[in-house]
Amino acid sequence: MATVDEVTDALREVIDPELGLDFVELGLIYEVAVDGGSVLVTYTLTSPGCPIGPQVSEQIEEFVMELDGVDEDVLTDRIGSLSGKVAVIRVGAPTSAELAPT
């Protein structure tokens, strides 16, 4: 199982191309949670209309999935700075709890 510190270190590879700084250094990563082989990363972008949004989600998934012990899921929650809405992007298979009838 990966640790929060290991995931955070992996997220240092997610670079804002305009600023040349990583998302951790910029303070754009709000939370990292690890539950077994699943990871949840809550983040925002530098501006509401930031064109690299899809790339950021892909990079988060790529760098975190490279860690030992992350073998189930990487979820990213992007908090929109303008609207205040949260977009949940699912990467990987749903958990059994998500598949359970409500």
N, C-alpha and C positions, 0 to 999 in steps of 0.2 A: 504494500500500500504506500502510495506517495504521501508525503507530508505537505502541509500548507506552505512551508518554507521552500520545498523543492518546486512546487507549482509556481510560487511567486518568482523564484529564480528563472524558471522556464519562460515566464511571461516577460522577462527582461529582453527577450528576443523579438517582441512585438514592438516595432519601431514606427513612429510617426514620420513619414517620409519628408514632410515639409520642415519639421523641427529638428529631425535627426536625434530625437530622444526617445527612450522607451516608455511604454505606458505605465510602468511601475514608477519610474522616475518622475513622470508628469503628474502622478497622483490620480490617474484615470481608472485604476483598478480599485474598486471599493471593497470587495470581499472575495475571499477564496475559501470554499468549503470542500472538504474531502470526506466521502462516505464510502469506505471500502474501495472499489475500483472506479467509482464515479467521482467526478469533480464538477463543482459549480463555480463559475467566475462571473462576478457582477462588475460591470464596467460602464464607462461612458466614452463618448468621442470628444474631440477638442471643440467641435462646433455642431450645431443642430443639422446643418447641411453637409457635413463632412462626407466627401465622396468615397472614402476608404472603408466605410462601415462593413460591407460584405467581406472585404479582405481581412479586416481585423478579426472577425469571427472565425474565418478559415485559419488564420495564423494561430489564434488561441488554441483551436482544436489541434492543429498540427503539432505545435510545440509541447502541449500538455500530454497528448497521446504518446509522445516519444518517451515519457517517463516510465520507469519500471513500476508496476502495480496499478497503472491506469489502463484498465482493459475493458471497461464497461461503457462508459458514457462521459462526455464532456458537454455540460450545459453552459450556455452563455446567456446572461441577462444583460441587455443593453438598456441603460436608463437614459431616456431622451431628455436632454437638458432644456429643450424648449417646451415640450408638451407635458413633461413629467410622467409620461406613460412608460411602461416597461415592456420591451419586446423580448419574448422568450424564444430562443432559437434552439431547437432540439437537434442534437447530433448523436447518432447511434440509436440503439434499440430502446423502446420504452421500458420502464421498470414494471414489475408485477403489480405494484400498487397503482400505477397509472392505467393498467389494463383492467383492473377490477371494476365491475359494474358499480355505479353510484346509485 
